[in-house]
Each structure stands twice: as structure tokens, then as C-alpha cells.
């Protein structure tokens, strides 16, 4: 069995729905878009787009 480092659009939308982020294919311009309220992120692959959302938009809170 081979594993890949990719994610489907449907799965990405289900995972990130908890934080109200949606993903869509970039249309004619290519790549993928992530949207949250007025923010928009574009990356060449869906995996890169998901990673960018996690590093640029999500803050992990530590318990003290």
C-alpha cells in the first residue's frame, strides 16, 4: 500500500469546518483558495493551502 501526502477537497472542508475555514479550487488561475470571513489564502496545492492555514491563521493555546 502506498501513502500520499495529499488531502482531498471534501476532507479538508470537513476538517476545517470547525474553525469556519472553507477551501475551493482556484478556477482558471489554478491552485487552491482558503477562505475565512474576509481573509483569503491562495497556494499551488491543497496540502500547501491547509499547511498555510495552520501556520498563518491558527494559534494553539497552551494550558498553564
C-alpha positions in Angstrom: 0.0 0.0 0.0 1.3 3.4 -0.9 0.6 6.5 1.1 0.5 10.0 -0.3 1.0 13.4 1.2 -2.2 14.8 -0.2 -5.7 15.6 1.1 -9.0 15.8 -0.8 -11.1 18.9 -1.0 -14.0 17.3 0.7 -11.9 16.0 3.6 -10.2 19.4 4.0 -13.5 21.2 4.2 -14.8 18.7 6.8 -11.7 19.0 9.0 -11.5 22.8 8.9 -15.3 23.4 9.2 -14.9 23.5 13.0 -13.0 26.8 12.6 -15.1 28.1 9.7 -12.4 27.8 7.0 -13.5 26.6 3.5 -11.4 25.5 0.6 -12.1 25.7 -3.1 -10.2 25.1 -6.3 -8.7 28.2 -7.8 -10.5 28.0 -11.1 -8.7 29.4 -14.2 -5.9 30.8 -12.1 -5.2 27.3 -10.6 -4.1 26.4 -7.1 -6.5 26.4 -4.2 -8.1 29.0 -2.0 -8.8 29.0 1.7 -11.4 31.5 3.0 -12.3 32.6 6.4 -14.6 35.6 6.9 -12.7 38.4 4.9 -9.4 36.5 4.7 -8.3 34.6 1.6 -5.2 32.5 1.1 -4.0 31.0 -2.3 -1.5 28.2 -2.6 -0.5 25.9 -5.5 -1.6 22.7 -3.9 -4.4 21.9 -1.4 -1.9 20.4 1.0 0.2 23.6 0.9 -3.0 25.6 1.5 -4.0 23.5 4.5 -0.5 23.9 5.9 -0.6 27.7 5.4 -3.9 27.9 7.2 -2.4 26.1 10.2 0.8 28.2 10.3 -0.7 31.6 9.4 -4.2 31.6 10.8 -4.4 29.1 13.7 -3.0 29.8 17.1 -2.6 26.9 19.5 -3.4 27.8 23.1 -1.3 26.3 25.8 -2.7 25.2 29.1 -1.0 26.8 32.0 
